[in-house]
Amino acid sequence: MRNRRKPAKFARLLSKAAKYYGIDLIYCHPTEINMEEEIIHGKILKHNKWVKKDISIPPFIDLSSYCYKYKEEMKFLKERSILSSYGKFGSKEKVYKMLGDDGEFKHLLIPSQTVQHFEAFYSFLNEHKEIIAKPRNGQKGEGIFLISMKDDSYILSYENQERNISLTELKDFFENQINPKIYLFQKYIESKSEAGDPFDCRIRLEKNGNGEWSVPIYLVRIGTNQKVVSNVAQGGSVSTLTPFLKANYGENWKAIRDSIKRIGKTLPYKIEKLSRQATSMGIDIGIDKHGELYLFEVNSAPGVEFGTGEIASIKADYYHYILNKISNQPVRDKEMLYS
């Protein structure tokens, strides 16, 4: 179940991978649930074409967290099926607070703050000299600003543009373009390549055929000619992890790679323990010029643009795992599926 009516190319590939286990994948949108008759008006892939098919509520639904805006439908499904996701992990601020309170991964957290007034914003900028303003629930790197303090002047950067502004203009920017209820402020971590382009490392995770977290692909997303973010959707490139680290971190590349892989093996379980259940996850890591790692973001609905085949294969394995657990457990106990 996805928040788009037409199946994407990935759904076609996933359907074929699931068929290896004899599993029929039905694609649907939340509005295609008939709650009165308790059926779903979905689509199934036959002879490489999507055809309509009505089904009763299935025992398991691979659900995008974006579907939760359909509150009545989600409440209906929760009472009748096992869902792969029980909502988003929460805002960036909430995820940071959870990990900070827990303490185990506190060393990865970037100094962050929410502010209601310009005076608090200016104090945070004065302390760190360079800060990022980002929407708490932003998508695809949109609405992210870099604010820098240089002596008595200020630099405001957005996408591939930057301009020098006065203190008066800085106050005007805060009061007219920044909604304190929406924005989070963070110390700026200079995660840049040798060429000066911002980047982050995406650890792309899926639950596998053993019900454990697995990494289909490690990606480096590079924001070519951008000032602030490494969002490929706004123009940029991608690289696999090892070649990028070798090219940018010299003899230190292997230690950094090993640290990133340790995060991929441990942090997902901590997030799962502290937050809501999910079967897909994207963890974004920044690396400063000294090789120190920082947690940029955790995403409960990561894309499938890269590592598509690996992701489809692992998802199909997980479907098989879940259906085996359901068939061996006559009482529908949701918790037992995630243990």
N, C-alpha and C positions, 0 to 999 in steps of 0.2 A: 504494500500500500504506500503510495507516494502522493505528494502534493502537486502532481501534474496529471492531467487527464490522459495524455498520449504516452504510451510506453516509450522510454528512451532506448537507445541502442543497447545499453547495458542490460536492460530487462530481457531482451532477446537472448543475449549471451548467457545470462543467469538461468533462464528457462531451459536452455539446452544443457547446461551443466547439471541442473537439478534432475533432468530426465535420466541421467546416468544412474541415479539411485531409484528410478521409477517414481519420482516425485513430479506431480503436475503443478507448475507455478501458475497462479492466477493473479493477474495484475488488476488493480482497482484504485479508485479515488475515494476519499471518505464520503463524498456525496452519493456514491453508488451503493450505499448500505440502505437496505429496506428494513427499517427497524420493526415495522408492523408484522411483516412476514418472516423476519429473521433470515433474510438471504442477502447475498451480495451480487450485484450485476457487474461481473468482471469480464476479463478477456483472457483467453488462453491461446498459446502459440500452436497452430496446427499447419503443417506443410509450409512453415516459415511465414505464416500470416497470422495476425491477431484476429481472433473471432470471438464474438460475444458468448459468455457462458455464465449462467446463474448457478450459484452454489450456496449451500447452507454455511453458517459461520464455521470456519475451519478451526482446528485445535491450536494452530500457531499462526501468527501474522507478523511478518517482517515489516515493521512500521517505521516510517521516517518521523523523527520528532517534530517536524514541521506540520504534521497532520494534527497536532494537538490544538490547533486553533479551532478545530471542529469539536467543541467541548462535549456536546450531547452525544455525538457519534462515538467519541472515545470512551465516554462513560459506559455506553452500551457495550462496546467491545470488551472492556476490562472485565465485565461481569460474565462474559461468555467465551473468552479465548485467552490464550497466553500471548502477550505482546512482547516483541523484541526490545521495545523502548517504552519507558514510562515517563517520557518528557525530556526536555533538555537538561543538561547539567546545571544550568543556571547562568547568571551573568558572569563576566570575567571577574568582577569584584567578589561574587559569592564563591567561585572556585578558589580564588586566591585566599579568601578567609578560611575556607575549609582546610586547605593545605597548610596554611600558616598556623591555625589552631592545633592541627595534628602534629606538626613539627618535623616529621621525617624528611620531607622534601622542601623544607623552608629555605635551604641554601639555593634553590632554583628560582625563588620568587624575586620579582623586581619591586623596589619600593614604589608603592602606589597610594593614591589618596583621592577621595571625593571631596569636592569643595563647593560651598554654596555662594561664596562671595569673592570678589576680586582680590581682597586683601589676603585671603588664605591661598588663593591661586598664585599670587605674586610671591608669597613666602615660600611655597613649594618650588617655584621656578628659581628663586634666589638660592635655595639650598642646593639644587642639583644642576643648575646652569643650563641644562638641556632636558626638556620633558616632552612627552608624547601626550596628546589629547585624543582619546579614542572612544567611540560609542560603546557602551557596555555590552550591547547585543548587536554590534555591527557585523556586516557580512562583506566578504570580498574586499576588505581593506578600504571600504568607503568611509569618508568623513574623518580620516585620521590626519592630524596636524602635528608638526614638529615645531616647537617654540624654543629658541636659543637665546641666551643672554650673553652678549659680547660687550664687556665694559659697560658703557651707559646706553648701548643700543640693543635692538632686538631683531631677530630674524624669524620670520614666519614661513614655514615650508609646507607645501601641499602638492602631492603627486610629483610632477617634474618641475614645479615652479617654486621660487623663493623670493621674498622681498624684505627689505629692511624697513622697519616700522619704529615709530616713536613710542614712548610710554603711553601717551594719550591714545594712539592708534591701537596699542596692545589692550588697553582697557576697553576700548570700543569693540575690539574683536571678541573679547571675553563676554561682554554684556549683550552683544547682538548675534553672535554666531555659536556660542557655547551654551547649551542648556544643562545646568548643573544636575538635573534629574536624570539626564541621559549619559553624560560624559564621565569617564574615569581618567585620571591623570597618572602617568607613570614616569619614572626616571628613564631617560633615553639610553638605550643600550645600542652602542654602535656595532651592529652586526653587519659588517660590510666586507665584500670581496676585495681582493687585491686591486681590482679595477675601480673600486669605490662604489659599487652597486649594493644596495641593501638586499639581504637574503635571510631566509630562515630555513630550518630543516623540518620537514613534515614527516613524522612517524605515523604511518597509516596502519591502523589496526583493525582486525576482524576476529571474532570468535571462530575457532576452528572445529574440526571433527572430534576433538576431545573436550570441547567446551572451555578451552583455554584461549587466552589472547595470543594472537599470532600477527607477525608483521609481513604483509605481502610486499611492501616496498618502502624503502627510505628515500625520500626526495629532498633535493635542495631547490627552493624556489627563489629565483633571482630577479629582482626588479630593475631590469636594465634601464638606465637613464632616469631612474626615479629618485626622489629625494628622501622619501620617508619609508614606504612599505615595499615588500617583495611580492606584491600581488601580481600573478601572471596574467589575470584577467585585464589588468590595466596596462599590459605591455611588459614583456620580460621573457625569461627562459627557465628551463628546468635542467637539473643535472642529477645523476645518481650520486650517492653520498661519498663513496671512497675517492673517485677521481677528483671531485671538488675539494675535498679536504687535502689531498696530496698537493693540489695546485696552489692552495691558499694558506696552509699551515705548516709547511716544511716538515721537520722531523717530529713535530708534535701531532701530526695527523692521526696516527694510530691510537694514541691515548684518547684523543677527542672522539674518534669513532667508537671506541670501546665504551666510553662514558655515555654516548648517545644510545648505544644498544642496551646498556644496563637500564637506562630510563625506560626504553621500550619494553623491557621484561618485568619491570617492577611498578612503575607509576600507574599503568592502567588498572592494576588490582587495587591500588590505594584509592584511586578516583571512584572505582566501582563500589568499594566499601563505604566511602563517605557520601556518595551521590546516588543518583538514580540508575537503575539497570539499563544497560545498552549493550548492543552486540557489535557496534561499529564505533570507531573513535579516531580522531586525528589530534596528535599532540605536536605543537609547533615550538621549536627550540631555536633560540638565538645564540650566537657565539661571538663574544667580543674579541678584540685584537690580542688579548692575552690567552685566549682559548677557554675562558670561563663560559659555562653554559647557563642560560636563563630560560625560564618557561614563559613563552609569549601567550599561548592560548591553548585551550582544550576544546575540541569541537565534537559534539555528539551526532552531527550529521555531515561527515566529511564527504567530499566528492569522490567520483570514481573515474576521473579523467585519465589518471595515470595508474599503471599496474592493474588495468581493467581485467585482464585474463586471470591474474593471480587472485584478485578479489572475488571474482565470480566462482572460481574453483573452491576457495576457502568457504565462501558462503554456502555453497551446495553441500560441502562436507558438514557444515554446522546444521543445516536443515535435516540432514540424515541423522545426526547425533540427537537433535531435539525430538524428532519423531520416534526414534528408538526409546528415548526416555519416557515419552508420553505413552507409548504402547506397553511399556513395562511398569507403568504407574497408573493403576485404575482410578485413583483419586487425583483429580487435577490440583496438584500442589505446585503453585508457581515457584515457590522458593527452592524446591528440589531441583528445578531445571538449571539454576544458577549456582548450585553448590559444587 
